[in-house]
Amino acid sequence: MLTPLSEADLITYVPVLRTLSRAYHFDKAALLANRDGRLTNAQTWRVRAQSIGDVIGAVILATLALVFVAFGLQRPVTAGTLAFTLFAATLCGGLAWACKDSYRRKTADIRDGQVGAADVRVGLFQLRSSRTGVTQYGLTFDGVDQIVSKATYDAVIETIDYRVYRLPHSRRIVAVEPKLLVERSLDDVTF
């Protein structure tokens, strides 16, 4: 049985949860499903849409690799032409392979429909461009850095643990909540 939220939970942790839900695109139903280790239909469609981008990227990059090879075959063979052709074709082919691998991992996540959970401490970091002066804000979950909005950065409490729900194959984060809320009922919470 889940315990109800206390007044302190509502004041301290629920605003963090709401901000994280906007940043990682999940709602109460998704969080409850993720707590049970399941992926929701909306989350499945989001991963499926991302995997389409992987297919498009792989096709474009593989085509580009072939274009570079064709370009190299039409020119007289010189060390420079050969080096450029090999470099460009290898780079495009490698990136196409990475897109294909990303697609494979995401489709495995969709097929399995499962979500894993890990309790982690969140780290905060800032990256400031010396050229433009623009500051990017980021979170580190279990050694993985992600750029987030300043609002998300400001809402996260660095001194508490979080439960991170991620897909097992692609390691994509689908939801995050303060660990203190895991055993609490979300009946009184609106996202």
Secondary structure in CASP SS format (residue, H / E / C, confidence):
PFRMAT SS
TARGET T0000
AUTHOR 0000-0000-0000
METHOD secondary structure of the structure
MODEL  1
M C 1.00
L C 1.00
T E 1.00
P C 1.00
L C 1.00
S C 1.00
E H 1.00
A H 1.00
D H 1.00
L H 1.00
I H 1.00
T H 1.00
Y C 1.00
V H 1.00
P H 1.00
V H 1.00
L H 1.00
R H 1.00
T H 1.00
L H 1.00
S H 1.00
R H 1.00
A H 1.00
Y H 1.00
H C 1.00
F C 1.00
D C 1.00
K H 1.00
A H 1.00
A H 1.00
L H 1.00
L H 1.00
A H 1.00
N H 1.00
R H 1.00
D C 1.00
G C 1.00
R E 1.00
L C 1.00
T C 1.00
N H 1.00
A H 1.00
Q H 1.00
T H 1.00
W H 1.00
R H 1.00
V H 1.00
R H 1.00
A H 1.00
Q H 1.00
S H 1.00
I H 1.00
G H 1.00
D H 1.00
V H 1.00
I H 1.00
G H 1.00
A H 1.00
V H 1.00
I H 1.00
L H 1.00
A H 1.00
T H 1.00
L H 1.00
A H 1.00
L H 1.00
V H 1.00
F H 1.00
V H 1.00
A H 1.00
F H 1.00
G H 1.00
L H 1.00
Q H 1.00
R C 1.00
P C 1.00
V C 1.00
T C 1.00
A H 1.00
G H 1.00
T H 1.00
L H 1.00
A H 1.00
F H 1.00
T H 1.00
L H 1.00
F H 1.00
A H 1.00
A H 1.00
T H 1.00
L H 1.00
C H 1.00
G H 1.00
G H 1.00
L H 1.00
A H 1.00
W H 1.00
A H 1.00
C H 1.00
K H 1.00
D H 1.00
S H 1.00
Y H 1.00
R H 1.00
R H 1.00
K H 1.00
T H 1.00
A H 1.00
D H 1.00
I H 1.00
R H 1.00
D H 1.00
G C 1.00
Q E 1.00
V C 1.00
G E 1.00
A E 1.00
A E 1.00
D E 1.00
V E 1.00
R E 1.00
V E 1.00
G E 1.00
L E 1.00
F E 1.00
Q E 1.00
L E 1.00
R E 1.00
S C 1.00
S C 1.00
R C 1.00
T C 1.00
G C 1.00
V C 1.00
T E 1.00
Q E 1.00
Y E 1.00
G E 1.00
L E 1.00
T E 1.00
F E 1.00
D C 1.00
G C 1.00
V E 1.00
D E 1.00
Q E 1.00
I E 1.00
V E 1.00
S C 1.00
K H 1.00
A H 1.00
T H 1.00
Y H 1.00
D H 1.00
A H 1.00
V C 1.00
I C 1.00
E C 1.00
T C 1.00
I C 1.00
D E 1.00
Y E 1.00
R E 1.00
V E 1.00
Y E 1.00
R E 1.00
L C 1.00
P C 1.00
H C 1.00
S C 1.00
R C 1.00
R C 1.00
I E 1.00
V E 1.00
A E 1.00
V E 1.00
E E 1.00
P E 1.00
K H 1.00
L H 1.00
L H 1.00
V C 1.00
E C 1.00
R E 1.00
S C 1.00
L C 1.00
D C 1.00
D C 1.00
V C 1.00
T C 1.00
F C 1.00
END
